[in-house]
Every structure is written in C-alpha cells, then in structure tokens.
C-alpha cells in the first residue's frame, strides 16, 4: 500500500497545470501528432504493486526506449514494428513481439486519430485531468490503454496498460522534454545509454 500511495503522490505532485474541464478528442489527437520526440523519467507501478523507475525516450512514429534503473537494468525497445525486451540477467535471446500487439502502438502511430470508430471506449474527466481509454479496433485482443492528460498546456502525464488477462501496468511520467534531437543509437542498440545521451 505504501508503494501505491507513493505512486499516487507522484501523480499529485506532477508539475503540469491541471485542466479546467475535459479536453476534446480532436485536441488530444493533435497534441499526440505534434509530439515528435520526448525525453523524460518514469515510475512504473506493476500489477503486484512493485515499483520500477527509469528513463524513457520516444521518437514518433514507431520508436520508444525504456531504460530501467538498477537492479532491474532491463532495456525495452520499440522499433521497426517490433518490441524487444533485453534482460541483462538472462542468457536467453531478447523477447520480442509485434508492436501492434500492444496498445502503445496507438501512441506511436504515424497518425493518431482518437475519433476513429470503436477506438475510444471511455472519455472522462476526473476533476483534474482528462482520461481517455482506447484500444486498437483492428487488434482488440491486444488490450487497452488509459491515457491521462492535463491541460493548459495539454500534456501527457501517465498511462495504464490493461491486458486481457486482467492485469495492469501504470507508467507515471516525469516532466516531458519535447522537440529535441535524439541519438539514433538510442533505438538501434540495447546497451544502456551513457551520460552523453541524456
């Protein structure tokens, strides 16, 4: 419970300004389409309540890198339509599966259109932020993603992945640094980034 309370405290302490009311889907789509590169830190709340932290880089369309802090030290890469999980503690080849089988593909798509038929299954306002729950209508078995946005200016603050087995993983984002140039090495190698990529 302490871990969950800590995660909630992180959300409440987020530096972004809160939205005054529900953001329209068209505005959220435009915001996501305008995000070309993002660099931030993250805190991940796993289904069992455990916490992981690390760094996240996004380059739209189609590229994402999670770099987990020790003791996990894993690297997760999304590139060329594939997600790869590199575990330094394992002698096995990296796990990999199609990006389209994860709801994160909706965020990384070349053209995000939340107005697409059967994509958004919920669009709510919780008093502080707009929460959009979406799934890929072509791959509904891949689960759904719950995205939370604050407004003025609009900013993505967290997402929750729900798989069809009933488990969920929450990712709380730190302050976003958007629009910078990212090294191609971030998305082409599994080695942990040095201070030169930060």
Residue pairs with C-beta under 8 A, 6 or more apart in sequence:
1 49
3 45
3 49
3 50
3 51
4 45
4 49
6 51
7 43
7 45
7 51
7 170
7 172
10 43
10 172
11 157
11 158
11 172
14 150
14 157
14 172
15 175
16 150
16 155
16 157
16 175
17 150
17 151
17 152
17 153
18 128
18 129
18 150
18 151
18 152
19 125
19 128
19 129
19 130
19 149
19 150
19 151
19 152
19 154
20 151
20 152
21 125
22 123
22 124
22 125
22 130
23 130
23 149
23 151
23 154
25 114
25 115
25 120
25 123
25 132
26 114
26 115
27 154
28 114
28 130
28 132
28 147
28 149
28 154
29 112
29 113
29 114
29 115
31 149
31 154
31 156
32 60
32 107
32 112
32 156
33 111
33 112
35 58
35 60
35 156
35 178
36 59
36 60
36 178
36 179
37 57
37 58
37 59
37 60
37 178
37 179
37 180
37 181
37 182
38 56
38 57
38 58
38 176
38 177
38 178
39 55
39 56
39 57
39 58
39 176
39 177
39 178
39 180
39 182
39 198
40 55
40 56
40 173
40 174
40 175
40 176
40 177
41 53
41 54
41 55
41 56
41 173
41 174
42 53
42 54
42 55
42 56
42 66
42 171
42 172
42 173
42 174
43 51
43 52
43 53
43 171
43 172
43 174
44 51
44 52
44 53
44 54
44 68
44 169
44 170
44 171
44 172
45 51
45 169
45 170
45 171
45 172
46 52
46 169
47 167
47 168
47 169
52 68
52 69
52 72
53 68
53 69
54 66
54 67
54 68
54 69
54 72
55 66
55 67
55 193
55 198
56 64
56 65
56 66
56 67
56 171
56 173
57 63
57 64
57 65
57 67
57 182
57 186
57 187
58 64
58 65
58 107
58 108
59 182
59 186
59 187
60 107
60 108
60 110
61 108
61 109
61 110
62 78
62 79
62 80
62 81
62 99
62 108
62 110
63 78
63 79
63 108
63 187
64 76
64 77
64 78
64 104
64 108
65 75
65 76
65 77
65 78
65 186
65 187
66 74
66 75
66 76
67 75
67 192
67 193
68 74
68 75
68 76
73 88
73 89
73 192
74 85
74 86
74 87
74 88
75 85
75 86
75 190
75 191
75 192
76 83
76 84
76 85
76 86
77 83
77 84
77 86
77 187
77 190
78 84
78 99
78 104
78 108
79 187
79 188
81 98
81 99
81 100
82 96
82 97
82 98
82 99
83 96
83 97
83 98
83 99
83 102
84 94
84 95
84 96
84 190
85 94
85 95
85 96
86 94
86 190
87 94
87 95
94 190
99 105
99 108
100 136
100 138
100 139
100 142
101 139
101 142
102 142
102 143
102 161
103 134
103 135
103 136
103 142
103 143
103 144
103 145
103 161
103 162
104 145
104 159
104 161
105 136
105 142
106 112
106 119
106 134
106 135
106 136
106 145
107 145
107 147
107 159
113 119
114 120
114 132
114 134
116 137
117 137
118 137
119 134
119 135
119 136
119 137
120 132
120 133
120 134
121 133
121 134
121 135
121 144
122 131
122 132
122 133
122 146
123 130
123 131
123 132
123 133
124 130
124 131
124 132
125 131
128 150
129 148
129 149
129 150
129 151
129 157
130 148
130 149
130 150
130 151
131 146
131 147
131 148
131 149
132 146
132 147
132 149
133 144
133 145
133 146
133 147
134 144
134 145
134 147
135 142
135 143
135 144
135 145
136 142
141 164
142 164
143 161
143 162
143 163
143 164
144 161
144 162
145 159
145 160
145 161
145 162
146 159
146 160
146 162
147 156
147 158
147 159
148 156
148 157
148 158
148 159
149 155
149 156
149 157
150 157
155 176
156 173
156 176
157 172
157 173
158 170
158 171
158 172
158 173
159 170
159 171
160 168
160 169
160 170
160 171
161 168
161 169
161 171
162 168
183 197
185 193
185 197
186 193
186 197
